[in-house]
């Protein structure tokens, strides 16, 4: 491949990343705003906390939060910065995947894989999350390792792990490869990986009393409660929903199956690492009893993209026999099929963000700073209100976790007695109904305000009597 062809592919990947970022601009899910609140509190001098004075590691993405906080110190709006970082990370990941496969002699597969990953709807739907930022470090580390720079690779994968603890999986896989191929590179990799991770873990232990985010314990408790879908069923459901939105995306799965068969025979390094990564994550999450959440499955997208790229490269010659432009047409159809689900964010945007923000702005005016508002989804409400929030599922409230695992959803309200409850109207099944339907609920709380909107995100505010 000539330098000019390489440049054009990188430009195409970058342009598509920007387009996709724009299409998903109106997608605002709740979880990233938990991290945004940590970032803002840190920038405002309130500590690296969700609620001021409560040292609980309730974000899965501490390094990401610190980067966002640094941006806030410079006067940059945190959600805006997160969106820009997402787009830049998506473009970088697509280019790195292209270059990694080109390095192995699969330039065509790399180009297709890069285009697939930047347009995949799961990548778009995680706008604002730490995942794409995390991927940038992972694939930057993989590229550095393949180019003979194990020290840089170790550092980048350490930053990936500090962004999201799952980074220890690709780091471990690359470390194992180095162990059996180059002992000197292995020790360089291990030292540059272990040093920053150890420093960060020590600092976390000193500040929080624990070296790891408490979100893992909270999510296991959620899984044990039985109120959430299990991980494997949830993954099948997410795949089915995307295929219903854009049936032609089944072509990506078919090509990935062809690519997997080719990988089995050719032992393509990147594809093998990504396949082991995907299997390890799926197995670990299942064994730990982690419940389903759509963004958990984003870690499978790089593997899917690479396998589909290899599959497309394999059928290229057959398509050329049909028509000289058949290959390009097939790739274009796949890309359009993947972009198509983004239309729902424009034609039928989810009302969650605006309704939650309206409730948050009401709380900011009418709730005393020392009072607590209990809620199930705490990100958007917490970020825009600034009030103290009691997390009913335990991400930022450790005392809730053991009770949640037992299915006692009313414990937090019964024992911690928050001054306000912000629930959906009608109440969400299991957690909110498990509180509202208790015999003495009406004796303890009055409904004082309703935030009009479309179910299931219409909200009701209750105050303790």
C-alpha positions in Angstrom: 0.0 0.0 0.0 1.3 3.4 -1.0 1.6 6.3 1.5 -1.1 8.2 -0.4 -3.5 5.2 -0.2 -2.7 4.9 3.5 -3.4 8.6 4.1 -6.7 8.4 2.3 -7.9 5.5 4.4 -6.9 7.3 7.6 -8.8 10.5 6.4 -11.8 8.4 5.6 -11.8 6.8 9.0 -11.4 10.1 10.7 -14.2 11.8 8.7 -16.6 8.9 9.4 -15.7 9.2 13.1 -16.7 12.9 13.1 -19.9 12.2 11.2 -20.9 9.4 13.6 -20.0 11.6 16.6 -22.4 14.2 15.2 -25.2 11.8 14.6 -25.0 10.5 18.2 -24.6 13.9 19.8 -28.1 13.8 21.2 -27.5 10.4 22.8 -27.1 11.1 26.5 -27.2 8.1 28.8 -27.1 8.4 32.6 -23.9 6.5 33.6 -21.3 8.9 32.2 -22.6 11.7 34.3 -21.6 9.8 37.5 -18.0 10.1 36.3 -18.6 13.7 35.2 -19.7 14.6 38.7 -16.5 13.0 40.2 -14.6 15.1 37.7 -16.4 18.4 38.5 -16.1 17.8 42.3 -12.4 17.3 41.9 -12.0 20.3 39.8 -14.0 22.4 42.3 -11.8 21.4 45.1 -14.4 19.1 46.8 -12.3 16.0 46.5 -12.5 13.1 44.1 -15.9 12.1 45.4 -19.5 11.9 44.2 -21.0 13.4 47.4 -18.8 15.9 49.2 -17.2 14.3 52.2 -18.0 10.7 51.2 -14.8 9.0 49.9 -16.3 6.2 47.8 -14.9 5.1 44.5 -18.2 4.9 42.6 -16.8 5.4 39.1 -15.3 2.7 36.9 -13.1 5.3 35.1 -10.9 7.2 37.6 -8.2 8.3 35.1 -10.9 9.4 32.6 -12.5 11.4 35.4 -9.2 13.1 36.2 -8.6 14.1 32.6 -12.1 15.5 32.4 -11.5 17.3 35.7 -8.3 18.8 34.3 -10.3 20.1 31.4 -12.9 21.6 33.8 -10.0 23.4 35.6 -9.2 25.0 32.2 -12.8 26.1 31.9 -14.0 23.5 29.4 -17.5 22.1 29.8 -17.2 18.5 30.9 -19.9 16.8 28.7 -18.5 18.8 25.7 -15.0 17.7 26.4 -16.1 14.0 26.9 -17.9 14.2 23.5 -14.8 15.6 21.8 -12.6 13.0 23.4 -15.0 10.3 22.3 -14.8 11.3 18.6 -11.0 11.7 18.7 -10.6 8.3 20.4 -12.9 6.6 17.9 -10.9 8.0 15.0 -7.6 7.0 16.6 -8.9 3.4 17.4 -10.0 3.0 13.8 -6.7 4.1 12.4 -4.7 2.0 14.9 -6.7 -1.1 14.0 -6.1 -0.4 10.3 -2.4 0.0 10.8 -2.1 -3.1 13.1 -3.7 -5.3 10.4 -1.6 -3.7 7.7 1.5 -4.4 9.7 0.5 -8.1 9.5 0.0 -7.9 5.7 -3.8 -7.4 5.8 -4.1 -3.8 4.6 -7.6 -4.4 3.0 -8.9 -6.1 6.1 -7.5 -3.3 8.2 -9.2 -0.6 6.2 -12.5 -2.4 6.4 -12.1 -3.1 10.1 -11.3 0.5 10.8 -14.4 1.7 8.9 -16.6 -0.9 10.7 -15.5 0.0 14.2 -16.0 3.8 13.8 -19.5 3.3 12.5 -20.7 0.5 14.7 -23.8 1.7 16.7 -22.5 0.3 20.0 -19.6 2.7 19.6 -21.9 5.6 18.9 -24.2 4.7 21.7 -21.3 4.9 24.2 -20.7 8.6 23.4 -19.4 10.2 26.6 -18.5 6.9 28.2 -14.8 6.1 29.0 -14.9 3.1 26.7 -13.6 4.7 23.5 -10.9 6.6 25.4 -10.0 3.2 27.0 -9.8 1.6 23.5 -7.4 4.3 22.3 -4.9 3.4 25.1 -5.3 -0.4 24.5 -4.7 -0.2 20.7 -2.0 2.4 21.2 -0.3 -0.1 23.5 -0.8 -2.9 21.0 0.7 -0.8 18.2 3.7 0.2 20.3 4.3 -3.4 21.2 4.2 -4.6 17.6 6.6 -1.8 16.6 9.2 -3.0 19.2 8.5 -0.5 22.0 7.4 -2.6 25.0 8.1 0.2 27.5 5.7 2.5 25.7 3.2 -0.4 25.4 3.3 -1.1 29.1 2.7 2.5 30.0 -0.2 2.9 27.6 -1.8 -0.3 28.8 -1.3 0.9 32.4 -3.3 4.0 31.5 -5.9 1.9 29.9 -6.2 -0.1 33.1 -6.5 3.0 35.2 -9.2 4.2 32.8 -11.1 1.0 33.1 -9.9 -2.1 35.1 -10.8 -4.4 32.2 -7.5 -3.1 30.7 -5.7 -5.8 32.7 -7.0 -8.4 30.2 -5.4 -7.1 27.0 -2.3 -6.1 29.1 -2.1 -9.7 30.4 -2.5 -11.2 26.9 0.2 -9.0 25.4 2.4 -9.7 28.4 2.0 -13.4 27.9 3.0 -13.0 24.2 6.1 -11.1 25.3 7.0 -13.8 27.9 7.2 -16.5 25.3 8.7 -14.4 22.5 11.2 -12.0 24.0 12.1 -12.1 27.8 13.8 -8.7 27.7 10.7 -7.1 26.2 8.6 -8.9 28.7 10.4 -7.4 31.7 10.4 -4.0 30.2 6.7 -4.3 29.6 5.9 -5.6 33.1 7.9 -2.8 34.8 6.4 0.1 32.9 2.9 -1.4 33.3 3.2 -2.3 37.0 4.8 0.9 38.2 2.0 3.4 37.4 -0.7 0.8 38.3 0.9 0.2 41.7 1.3 3.9 42.4 -2.3 4.5 41.5 -3.5 1.6 43.6 -1.5 2.8 46.6 -3.0 6.3 46.2 -6.5 4.9 45.9 -6.0 2.7 49.0 -4.8 5.7 51.0 -7.7 7.9 49.8 -10.6 5.5 49.6 -9.4 2.6 51.8 -9.6 0.3 48.8 -7.4 0.0 45.7 -10.2 -0.9 43.3 -13.5 0.8 42.3 -16.4 -0.4 44.4 -18.5 -0.6 41.3 -17.6 -4.3 40.8 -19.1 -5.2 44.2 -22.1 -3.1 43.5 -22.7 -4.7 40.1 -22.3 -8.2 41.6 -24.9 -7.3 44.2 -27.2 -6.1 41.4 -26.8 -9.4 39.6 -27.5 -11.4 42.8 -30.7 -9.5 43.4 -32.3 -11.0 40.4 -33.8 -7.6 39.3 -31.6 -7.3 36.2 -31.1 -9.5 33.1 -28.2 -11.8 33.2 -25.1 -11.0 31.2 -25.4 -13.6 28.4 -29.1 -13.1 27.8 -28.6 -9.4 27.8 -25.9 -9.7 25.2 -28.2 -11.7 22.9 -30.9 -9.1 23.4 -28.7 -6.2 22.5 -27.5 -7.9 19.3 -31.1 -8.7 18.4 -32.3 -5.1 19.0 -29.5 -3.7 16.7 -30.4 -6.3 14.0 -34.0 -5.2 14.2 -33.0 -1.6 13.8 -30.8 -2.5 10.8 -31.2 -6.0 9.4 -28.4 -5.6 6.9 -26.0 -5.6 9.8 -26.3 -9.4 9.7 -23.7 -9.1 6.9 -21.1 -8.0 9.4 -21.8 -11.2 11.5 -21.5 -13.4 8.4 -18.2 -11.8 7.4 -16.9 -12.1 11.0 -17.7 -15.8 10.9 -15.7 -16.1 7.7 -12.9 -14.1 9.3 -12.9 -16.3 12.4 -12.4 -19.4 10.3 -9.5 -17.7 8.4 -8.0 -16.6 11.8 -8.1 -20.2 13.0 -5.9 -21.2 10.1 -3.7 -18.1 9.7 -3.2 -17.2 13.4 -3.5 -13.5 12.8 -1.9 -11.9 15.9 -4.4 -9.1 16.4 -7.5 -11.2 15.8 -6.2 -13.9 18.2 -5.6 -11.3 20.9 -9.0 -9.8 20.5 -10.7 -13.2 20.4 -9.0 -14.2 23.7 -9.9 -10.8 25.1 -13.6 -11.2 24.2 -13.8 -14.8 25.6 -12.0 -13.8 28.8 -14.4 -10.8 29.4 -17.5 -12.8 28.6 -16.4 -15.7 30.8 -15.4 -13.5 33.7 -18.5 -11.3 33.7 -20.7 -14.5 33.6 -18.8 -16.2 36.4 -19.0 -13.0 38.6 -22.7 -12.7 38.0 -22.5 -9.2 36.4 -25.9 -8.2 35.1 -26.6 -6.9 31.6 -26.0 -3.3 30.6 -25.7 -2.5 26.9 -22.3 -0.7 27.1 -20.7 -3.8 28.6 -20.8 -5.5 25.2 -18.8 -2.7 23.5 -15.6 -4.6 24.3 -16.7 -7.2 21.7 -16.8 -4.6 18.8 -13.1 -4.5 18.1 -13.0 -8.3 17.7 -16.1 -8.2 15.5 -14.7 -5.5 13.4 -11.3 -7.2 12.9 -12.9 -10.6 12.1 -15.3 -8.9 9.7 -12.4 -7.1 8.0 -10.5 -10.4 7.5 -13.7 -12.0 6.2 -14.3 -9.2 3.8 -10.7 -9.5 2.5 -11.2 -13.2 2.0 -14.3 -12.8 -0.2 -12.9 -9.8 -2.1 -11.7 -11.9 -5.1 -15.1 -13.6 -5.4 -16.9 -10.2 -5.4 -14.5 -8.9 -8.1 -15.7 -11.7 -10.3 -19.3 -10.5 -10.0 -18.4 -6.8 -10.8 -15.3 -4.7 -10.5 -17.0 -2.4 -8.1 -18.9 -5.1 -6.1 -16.4 -5.1 -3.3 -16.6 -1.4 -2.7 -20.4 -1.5 -3.0 -20.5 -4.3 -0.4 -18.4 -2.3 2.1 -20.5 0.8 1.5 -23.7 -1.2 2.3 -22.2 -2.5 5.5 -21.1 1.0 6.6 -24.5 2.5 5.8 -26.3 -0.4 7.6 -24.2 0.3 10.7 -24.8 4.1 10.6 -28.6 3.6 10.0 -29.5 3.0 13.7 -28.2 6.5 14.5 -31.4 8.0 12.9 -33.4 7.2 16.0 -31.4 9.7 18.0 -32.5 12.4 15.6 -36.0 11.4 14.6 -37.1 9.9 18.0 -34.6 11.0 20.7 -35.0 9.4 24.1 -36.6 11.9 26.5 -34.5 10.8 29.5 -31.9 13.5 29.4 -34.2 16.5 29.3 -36.6 15.2 31.9 -33.8 14.2 34.3 -32.1 17.6 33.8 -35.4 19.4 34.5 -35.8 17.5 37.7 -32.1 18.2 38.6 -32.6 22.0 38.1 -35.7 21.9 40.3 -33.8 20.1 43.0 -30.9 22.6 42.9 -33.3 25.4 43.8 -35.6 23.7 46.2 -33.5 21.1 48.2 -31.3 22.1 51.1 -27.6 21.3 50.4 -27.5 19.0 53.5 -30.5 17.0 52.5 -30.3 13.8 50.5 -32.3 12.8 47.4 -32.6 9.0 46.9 -32.7 7.9 43.3 -32.1 4.8 41.0 -30.4 6.7 38.2 -28.1 9.2 39.8 -25.8 10.5 37.0 -27.7 13.3 35.2 -29.7 14.3 38.3 -26.5 14.4 40.4 -24.4 16.3 37.9 -26.9 19.1 37.2 -28.4 19.4 40.7 -25.3 19.3 42.8 -27.4 18.0 45.8 -26.4 15.1 47.9 -27.7 11.9 46.3 -28.4 8.5 47.9 -27.7 5.8 45.3 -30.3 3.1 45.7 -28.4 0.5 43.7 -25.1 1.0 45.6 -22.6 2.3 43.1 -21.8 5.3 45.3 -23.3 4.0 48.6 -21.5 0.9 49.9 -24.0 0.2 52.7 -26.7 -0.6 50.1 -24.8 -3.4 48.3 -25.3 -6.3 50.7 -29.0 -5.5 51.1 -29.4 -5.2 47.4 -27.8 -8.6 46.9 -30.5 -10.0 49.3 -33.2 -8.3 47.3 -34.1 -5.8 50.1 -34.5 -2.8 47.9 -36.4 -0.8 50.6 -33.5 -1.0 53.1 -31.8 2.3 52.1 -35.1 4.3 52.4 -36.1 2.5 55.6 -32.8 2.7 57.5 -31.0 5.7 55.9 -34.2 7.8 55.8 -33.4 10.2 52.9 -35.3 13.5 53.0 -36.4 13.2 49.3 -37.1 10.4 46.8 -37.0 11.0 43.1 -38.8 8.2 41.4 -40.3 7.5 38.0 -44.0 7.8 37.5 -45.3 5.1 37.4 -42.5 3.6 39.6 -40.1 1.3 37.9 -40.7 -2.3 38.6 -38.7 -4.1 41.3 -36.6 -1.4 42.9 -39.0 1.6 43.0 -42.2 -0.5 43.4 -40.4 -2.4 46.1 -40.3 0.9 48.1 -43.5 2.6 47.1 -45.6 -0.5 47.7 -44.5 -1.0 51.3 -47.3 -0.7 53.8 -46.1 2.5 55.6 -44.8 4.4 52.5 -47.7 6.8 52.5 -47.3 7.4 56.2 -43.6 8.4 55.7 -43.5 10.3 52.4 -45.7 12.9 50.6 -45.7 13.4 46.8 -44.9 17.1 46.3 -44.1 17.5 42.7 -44.5 15.8 39.3 -42.3 16.4 36.3 -44.4 15.9 33.2 -43.0 13.9 30.4 -43.2 10.6 28.5 -43.2 7.3 30.5 -41.0 5.5 31.5 -39.0 8.7 32.3 -41.7 10.9 33.8 -40.6 11.7 37.4 -42.3 12.3 40.8 -40.6 13.9 43.8 -41.5 12.8 47.3 -40.6 14.5 50.6 -40.3 12.8 54.0 -43.0 13.8 56.4 
